[in-house]
Amino acid sequence: MRNQILGLIEASRSPGTLIQMLPFSAGAHPAMDSAFYILGFQEATDGDVVYFEHPTCSLYLEKPAEVARYRLSFDHLRAASLSVEESRKMLTRAAEELA
């Protein structure tokens, strides 16, 4: 697990990669019921898609109102999360504890 955390720390320093941690102290949050991904595409004709993966199925949401709801949830998660630098510090402390 330590090597995985070190890999995240290294990735967090790469251009275009943003890692933010949501600590347990943040309490309840919009994604507690399930994890989701917002997929964006380079082609302007392809709208964003929200993707869920469950043990028995996968689900794709494509309607603009549905995607907007999950984008808002994601924005709330980012606002409640630690900064990029604080997240990196948290990962560093976790890696040190596993040394």
Secondary structure, 3 states (H helix, E strand, C coil): CHHHHHHHHHHHCCCCCCCCCCCHHHCCCCCCCCCCEEECCCCCCCCCEEEEECCCCEEEECCHHHHHHHHHHHHHHHHHCCCHHHHHHHHHHHHHHCC
